[in-house]
Amino acid sequence: MKIAFGPVPSRRLGQSLGINNIPPKICTYSCVYCQLGSTLQMQVDRQVFYAPDQVLAHVQRKVANAQEKGEAIDYLTFVPDGEPTLDVNLGREIATLRPLGVKIGVISNASLIWRQDVREELAQADWVSLKADAAAEKTWRRVNRPHRKLSLDAIQNGMLEFARQYTGVLVTETMLIDGVNDGEEDIRKVADLIARLQPARAYLAIPTRPPAETWVQLPGEDAINRAYQLLSERVEHVEYLIGYEGNAFAFTGDVEEDLLSITAVHPMREDAVDAFLARAGVDWVVVRRLVAQGQLVATEYGGRRFYLRRIKGRRDRD
């Protein structure tokens, strides 16, 4: 039984100590891309899995071990082997963990947010991530394969209600699947939903680990760049979440490393690259070399050229 794990590095949350409050693999969804494999038990009824004191004891032990080794913990994060809001004790567990003095985050697929009790419990967390893979019924069912009792309309209304009342940091996460939900129409619908939620940040993700279904493929760089630009038209802060711990838009001394780090998180317009190279005191030879090596990709959108890091795993299929 591994209730607490880490801390592990997270681009979203710094050093995160994970809390696994759901036994594997109990979930409301059976997402085609899930890195944990197919759902073993689908359900929508909340229940007790572990006693709050049991969760606290496991987390306290991990926190103490980390402190002994001088490791920082920025967040205690509910990121289990299933949907965390299925745990009827989630709110009590958050309250029990408060005295540890560490911020608390919850990563949820949002499937039960139509319930008032779930919204109230999530509202106790400092940081909440809600899944928004699709805003169209057909696409939602193909990507997330929800429990038959779930309603997309109810979920979206619950998300909007939560966003209106929540005072913590709200983010969204959208997983892109090649040929399934990465088309312009689907992305525009997702962008409309996320724009209404007004999150602090909207993350675009791709499957970076073996998915539940072998047919799931990574989208192309063109599709990812298009999705980024379409979301950016409606949402202020959009960022890639593709498993690469990148730097901010800053020159740290290694031009190639900086370019690859930045473009793994944000596509860079050609003029932005030009300004970056000028600041670093180098010319376009370095960019052309990275493109020739297959590490950097140039793609077009809206009449402009963008550069982004080639996605690991696509090169063998290109």
C-alpha positions in Angstrom: 0.0 0.0 0.0 1.7 3.2 -1.2 -0.5 6.1 -0.1 2.3 8.7 -0.1 5.2 8.9 -2.5 8.0 11.3 -3.5 8.6 14.1 -3.3 9.0 14.2 -7.1 9.8 17.2 -9.4 6.7 18.7 -11.0 6.8 21.7 -13.5 3.4 22.6 -12.3 4.0 22.4 -8.5 7.7 22.4 -7.9 8.6 19.5 -5.5 5.4 17.5 -5.0 4.7 14.8 -2.5 2.0 12.6 -4.0 -1.0 11.2 -2.2 -2.5 8.0 -3.7 -5.9 8.0 -2.0 -7.6 5.6 -4.5 -6.6 1.9 -4.9 -5.7 1.0 -8.5 -7.5 1.3 -10.8 -10.8 2.6 -9.7 -12.1 5.5 -11.8 -15.1 7.3 -13.3 -13.3 7.2 -16.7 -11.3 4.7 -18.7 -9.3 7.1 -20.8 -7.7 5.7 -23.9 -4.4 7.4 -23.1 -4.1 6.5 -19.4 -0.6 5.6 -18.4 -1.9 3.3 -15.7 -3.7 1.1 -18.2 -7.4 0.4 -18.5 -9.7 1.0 -15.6 -10.3 -2.1 -13.5 -13.4 -0.8 -11.7 -15.6 2.0 -13.1 -17.9 3.7 -10.6 -19.4 7.0 -9.8 -20.5 6.4 -6.3 -18.2 7.8 -3.7 -16.9 5.6 -0.9 -14.4 5.2 1.9 -11.0 3.8 0.8 -8.7 4.7 3.6 -9.2 6.3 7.0 -8.1 10.0 7.1 -5.8 9.2 10.0 -4.2 6.4 7.9 -3.5 8.9 5.1 -2.1 11.4 7.5 0.3 8.9 9.1 1.7 7.9 5.7 2.1 11.5 4.6 3.6 12.6 7.9 6.2 9.8 7.6 7.2 10.9 4.1 7.4 14.5 5.1 9.6 13.7 8.0 11.9 11.6 5.8 12.2 14.4 3.3 13.0 16.9 6.0 15.7 14.7 7.4 17.3 14.6 4.0 16.9 18.3 3.5 14.4 17.9 0.6 11.9 20.7 0.1 8.2 20.0 -0.4 6.1 22.6 -2.2 2.8 20.7 -2.4 1.0 17.7 -1.0 -0.8 16.6 -4.2 -3.7 14.2 -4.5 -2.7 12.4 -7.7 -3.9 8.8 -7.2 -4.3 5.6 -9.3 -7.9 6.6 -10.0 -10.2 9.7 -9.6 -9.4 11.3 -6.2 -13.0 12.7 -5.7 -14.3 9.2 -5.5 -12.9 9.2 -2.0 -15.7 10.3 0.3 -13.1 11.4 2.9 -11.2 13.7 0.5 -12.4 16.9 2.4 -11.5 15.4 5.8 -8.1 14.3 4.5 -7.3 17.8 3.3 -8.4 19.3 6.6 -6.3 16.6 8.5 -3.2 17.5 6.4 -3.5 21.3 6.9 -1.4 21.4 10.2 1.6 20.1 8.2 1.9 23.6 6.8 2.3 22.6 3.1 0.1 23.7 0.3 -2.4 21.1 -1.0 -3.2 20.3 -4.6 -5.7 18.0 -6.3 -5.5 16.7 -9.8 -9.0 15.6 -10.9 -10.7 14.6 -14.1 -13.6 16.8 -13.1 -16.2 14.0 -13.7 -17.9 14.4 -10.3 -17.7 18.1 -10.0 -21.4 18.4 -10.8 -21.9 17.3 -7.1 -22.0 20.0 -4.6 -20.2 18.0 -1.9 -17.3 17.4 -4.4 -17.1 21.1 -5.2 -17.0 22.0 -1.5 -14.3 19.6 -0.8 -12.1 20.6 -3.8 -12.6 24.2 -2.7 -10.5 23.4 0.4 -7.4 22.8 -1.7 -4.9 25.5 -2.6 -4.5 24.3 -6.2 -6.9 22.3 -8.4 -6.4 20.9 -11.8 -9.5 20.0 -13.9 -9.5 17.8 -17.0 -10.8 19.3 -20.2 -9.9 16.9 -23.0 -13.1 17.5 -25.0 -16.2 19.8 -25.0 -18.1 17.8 -27.6 -20.1 14.7 -26.5 -18.8 12.3 -29.2 -15.2 13.3 -28.7 -15.6 13.1 -24.9 -16.9 9.6 -25.1 -14.2 8.5 -27.5 -11.3 10.0 -25.5 -12.4 9.6 -21.8 -14.8 6.6 -22.1 -16.9 7.8 -19.1 -19.1 5.8 -16.8 -22.6 5.5 -18.4 -24.2 7.5 -15.7 -22.1 10.6 -16.3 -23.4 13.7 -18.3 -21.0 16.0 -20.1 -23.4 18.9 -19.7 -23.6 18.4 -15.9 -19.8 18.2 -15.7 -19.3 21.4 -17.6 -21.9 23.2 -15.6 -20.2 21.9 -12.4 -16.9 23.1 -13.6 -18.3 26.6 -14.3 -19.9 26.8 -10.9 -16.7 25.7 -9.2 -14.7 28.2 -11.1 -17.0 31.0 -10.1 -16.7 30.2 -6.4 -13.2 28.9 -6.0 -10.6 31.2 -4.5 -7.5 29.1 -4.9 -5.4 28.5 -8.1 -7.4 26.8 -10.8 -5.7 25.2 -13.8 -7.0 23.0 -16.7 -5.3 20.2 -18.5 -6.1 19.0 -22.0 -4.6 15.8 -23.4 -4.2 15.8 -27.2 -4.7 12.6 -29.2 -3.7 12.4 -32.8 -6.8 12.4 -35.1 -9.2 12.3 -32.1 -9.5 15.6 -30.3 -6.7 17.7 -31.9 -8.7 19.0 -34.8 -9.6 22.7 -35.1 -13.3 22.3 -34.3 -12.7 20.3 -31.2 -10.0 22.6 -30.0 -12.2 25.7 -30.5 -14.9 24.1 -28.4 -12.5 23.3 -25.6 -11.1 26.8 -25.8 -14.6 28.2 -25.4 -15.1 26.1 -22.2 -11.7 27.0 -20.8 -12.1 30.7 -21.5 -15.3 30.7 -19.4 -13.5 28.9 -16.6 -10.7 31.6 -16.6 -8.0 29.4 -15.1 -4.7 30.7 -13.9 -3.1 28.4 -16.6 -4.3 26.0 -19.3 -2.0 23.1 -19.9 -1.8 21.2 -23.2 -0.5 17.6 -22.7 0.4 14.7 -24.9 0.8 11.0 -24.1 4.4 10.7 -23.0 4.1 7.3 -21.5 2.6 4.0 -22.9 -1.2 4.5 -23.2 -4.0 2.1 -22.3 -4.8 1.7 -26.0 -2.0 0.8 -28.4 -3.7 2.8 -31.2 -3.2 6.1 -29.4 -0.7 8.3 -31.2 1.1 11.5 -30.4 -0.3 14.5 -32.4 2.1 16.2 -34.8 3.9 19.4 -34.1 1.6 21.3 -36.5 -1.5 20.1 -34.6 0.1 21.0 -31.2 1.1 24.4 -32.4 -2.4 25.0 -33.8 -4.0 24.0 -30.5 -1.7 26.3 -28.6 -2.5 29.2 -30.8 -6.3 28.6 -30.8 -6.3 28.4 -27.0 -4.1 31.4 -26.7 -6.7 33.4 -28.6 -9.2 32.8 -25.8 -7.0 32.0 -22.7 -4.3 34.3 -21.3 -1.8 31.7 -20.0 -1.4 28.5 -22.1 1.5 26.1 -21.6 2.7 22.7 -22.9 2.9 19.9 -20.4 4.8 17.2 -22.3 7.1 15.8 -19.7 10.0 18.1 -20.2 11.2 20.3 -17.3 11.9 23.5 -19.3 13.4 26.9 -18.4 11.6 30.2 -18.6 12.2 32.6 -21.5 15.7 33.5 -20.4 19.2 33.0 -21.6 21.2 31.0 -19.1 24.4 30.6 -21.0 23.7 27.5 -23.2 21.9 28.7 -26.3 20.9 25.2 -27.6 19.7 24.0 -24.2 17.8 27.2 -23.6 16.1 27.0 -27.0 15.1 23.4 -26.6 13.9 24.1 -23.0 11.8 27.1 -24.0 10.2 25.5 -27.1 9.3 22.4 -25.2 7.0 24.6 -23.1 6.0 27.4 -25.5 6.3 27.7 -29.3 8.5 30.6 -30.2 7.6 32.9 -33.1 10.4 33.5 -35.6 10.8 37.1 -34.4 11.1 36.0 -30.8 13.8 33.5 -31.7 15.6 36.2 -33.6 15.5 38.5 -30.6 16.6 35.7 -28.3 19.6 34.9 -30.6 20.6 38.5 -30.7 20.4 38.7 -26.9 22.7 35.6 -26.7 25.1 37.0 -29.3 24.8 34.2 -31.8 23.3 33.8 -35.3 20.7 31.5 -36.9 23.3 28.8 -37.5 22.4 27.2 -34.1 18.7 27.1 -35.0 19.4 25.6 -38.4 21.7 23.0 -36.8 18.9 22.0 -34.3 16.4 21.7 -37.1 18.8 19.5 -39.2 19.4 17.3 -36.1 15.7 16.8 -35.7 15.6 18.4 -32.3 13.7 21.5 -33.4 10.8 21.8 -35.7 9.5 24.8 -37.7 5.7 25.0 -38.3 3.3 27.6 -39.7 0.2 29.1 -38.1 -1.7 32.3 -39.0 0.8 33.3 -41.6 3.7 33.2 -39.1 6.5 30.7 -38.5 6.9 29.1 -35.1 9.7 26.9 -33.7 9.0 24.2 -31.2 10.9 21.2 -29.8 10.4 17.9 -31.6 8.2 15.7 -29.5 10.0 12.6 -28.3 8.5 9.5 -29.8 7.3 11.0 -33.0 10.5 10.9 -35.0 10.5 7.2 -35.5 7.0 7.4 -37.0 7.7 10.5 -39.2 
